[in-house]
Amino acid sequence: MPFVMPPQVRTHDGGMRHVGVELEYQGVPPEVVARALVARFGGREEVVNRFHRFVRETSLGDFAIELDYSTLRDAPYVEFLESFGIRRDEVPLLDKLEALAEQVASTVAPYEVVSPPVPFDRLDELEEVRALLHAHRAEGTRASIRYAFGLHFNVEAPALDGPTLLAFLRAFLVLYDWLVTTSRVDLTRRFFPFIEPFPEAYRRHVLAPDYRPALDELIGDYLAANPTRNRPLDMVPLFTEIRGEAVSSAIKESDLVRPRPAFHYRLPNCLIDEPEWTLATEWSRWIEVERLAADPARLDDMAEAWLRLDVPLHRRVAAVWAEECAARLARVPR
């Protein structure tokens, strides 16, 4: 399946938009993944520690491979030892302790490959990263009931003004139930807090027809209702790119914020071990958000239709609306 392009492939200054991916997995040692990336894309491996390494200067840019567990990935205990003048290689048991810690952490925490931002017209090369992991028998979301693994897209925004960002946020909120349904988001992932839904009151507030905030109001409203990175469309990195520490300091996970001018879409499963699954499939679902954001009349119409829903049970509302979205999307000319 080819990668579908959105209506806006360029930023406001004319440059090609970029996207990066994060693939969460288990079952393949990071050094094996690093060697596979070097073999395909060139570059050189840079080892930070057992749980964190880079592949630098590839044909696409710099990749990171890391355990998504900061206590091990950042190895603060090494800095603690060094503060007493003790080198890492002077602690004979440290390697064995780290191996044991890795074995325990791997039962719940994934490794992840973080790609560099690549231009939209080179997205097919990111599909090769997925294929490399699959070929090495990486394990994905459904390999264990404990694996709440996800695929994240970091999609560069076409512009950083209030109307553009509001349109994307509204489009996502309108299509949320359809995205959850069509992506078949794993129950384990829904149980964990990483992709908690936006509060319904906030969703209604943003989709109201008279909600047309200035940029600072948009950011302020978002942080007041969502002081966390744990949302299926995480706007915090993007808002931090615009307003800096004033944004990152307002959320619970401030130490995890990396500013970037991109939407952090983190809803899909990472089905890396399933042969029919591709990045392009999940990307095609995000493209519906892009298309709706670029069509103000259709966006307003769908937002008003969602606000008019009058079904007593919340789960039934989501199911009814997901079906309605599917029918409406099927009627949009391609």
Stockholm file with secondary structure:
# STOCKHOLM 1.0

chainA/1-334         MPFVMPPQVRTHDGGMRHVGVELEYQGVPPEVVARALVARFGGREEVVNRFHRFVRETSLGDFAIELDYSTLRDAPYVEFLESFGIRRDEVPLLDKLEALAEQVASTVAPYEVVSPPVPFDRLDELEEVRALLHAHRAEGTRASIRYAFGLHFNVEAPALDGPTLLAFLRAFLVLYDWLVTTSRVDLTRRFFPFIEPFPEAYRRHVLAPDYRPALDELIGDYLAANPTRNRPLDMVPLFTEIRGEAVSSAIKESDLVRPRPAFHYRLPNCLIDEPEWTLATEWSRWIEVERLAADPARLDDMAEAWLRLDVPLHRRVAAVWAEECAARLARVPR
#=GR chainA/1-334 SS CCCCCCSCCBCTTSCBCEEEEEEEEBSSCHHHHHHHHHHHHCCEEEEEETTEEEEESCSSCCEEEEESCHHHHSCHHHHHHHHTTCCGGGCTTHHHHHHHHHHHHTTTCCEEEECCCEEGGGHHHHHHHHHHHHHTTCBCGGGCTTCCCBEEEEEECSCCSHHHHHHHHHHHHHHHHHHHHHHTCCHHHHHSGGGCCCCHHHHHHHHSTTCCCCHHHHHHHHHHHCCSSCSSEECHHHHHHHHTHHHHTTSTTGGGCCCCSEEEECCSBCCTTCTTCCHHHHHHHHHHHHHHHTCHHHHHHHHHHHHTCCCSSHHHHHHHHHHHHHHHHHTSCC
#=GC SS_cons         CCCCCCSCCBCTTSCBCEEEEEEEEBSSCHHHHHHHHHHHHCCEEEEEETTEEEEESCSSCCEEEEESCHHHHSCHHHHHHHHTTCCGGGCTTHHHHHHHHHHHHTTTCCEEEECCCEEGGGHHHHHHHHHHHHHTTCBCGGGCTTCCCBEEEEEECSCCSHHHHHHHHHHHHHHHHHHHHHHTCCHHHHHSGGGCCCCHHHHHHHHSTTCCCCHHHHHHHHHHHCCSSCSSEECHHHHHHHHTHHHHTTSTTGGGCCCCSEEEECCSBCCTTCTTCCHHHHHHHHHHHHHHHTCHHHHHHHHHHHHTCCCSSHHHHHHHHHHHHHHHHHTSCC
//
